[in-house]
Amino acid sequence: MEPINENQIVIYDEEGKEYLMNILFTYENPDRNAQYVFVYDDNNPEEVIVMKYNDEHELFEVTDEEELKEAEEVLDAYNEDPTIQEFKDN
């Protein structure tokens, strides 16, 4: 994960192609000792991708079903938060 600024990072696919992604938010699960970042592309803002990262800011695909389910629940809670909805509407 290469931070461009506090709101954007560059990620790479398997072939080394880079993508500028916007950071929606980050989430930490202390029970798992894991950190997650939720990102999206300006061209497809409805498709949010969750990735795990470590202290060296290396990104990893989340493949564990339990982690994916938790990430979906966190994203749903984020999207349903009235404070966030108010911010999005402005």
N, C-alpha and C positions, 0 to 999 in steps of 0.2 A: 504494500500500500504506500504510494507516494503522495503525501499531502501536497496539494497545490496551494490551497489556503484552507481556512477552517471549514469551508463548505464544499470543497471538491477534492477528488482524488483521481489518480490514474490507475486503472487496473488493466491487466494483460490477460488475453486468452491463451489457449494451449499453443497457438502458433506465434505468440509474441506480439500480436496486434494489440495496440493500446486503445483504451476507451476512457474518455473524460466523463466521470460520473459525479453526480451531485449527492452529497451526504444528506439523507433525510434526518437520521438521528443515530446515535449509538446506544447500546444496551449492554449491561454487564450482569452476568449471573454468578454471584459469588459462590454458590453451592457447586457449580461446575468449574469454577475458576476460569471462566470463559468470557471473552469480550466479542461483541457483534457490532457490525455496522450495516445499516440499511441504506442502500444506494439506489439511484434511478438515473436514467438517461433523459436529457431534455427532449429527445425525439420520441420517447415513450414513457412519460411520467407516471402512467398508471401501473407499469410493471416495476415493482420494487423487488430488489434482489437483496438477500441477506448473506453476509459472509462473516466468518469468524476471523479474528486477528489476534496476534500475540503481542508481547511487549516490544518486539522488534518491528512491529507494524507489518508483518508478513500476513498476507491474506490467504484464507483457505476456504474452499467450498464447504458448505454445511450439507452433509449427506445423511447424518443420523436422523431417523424418523422422529424420535422424541424431541430433538433439538429443533427440527423444522416445525413441528407442531407448536412448540413453545414460541418460536419466532413468529408464527402466524398469529398466535394469541396476543403477543406483545404488539404486533402491527395493528391488529383489530382494535385493541385498547387505545392505541395512539390515534387511530382514525376516528374513534368515537369520543375522544376527549373534547368536551365543549370548549375549553380554552383554545385548543388547537384549531377546532372548526372556526371559531371566531377569528383567529389569526389568518386562516386560509381565505376567509371571506373578504378580508380587507385588502 
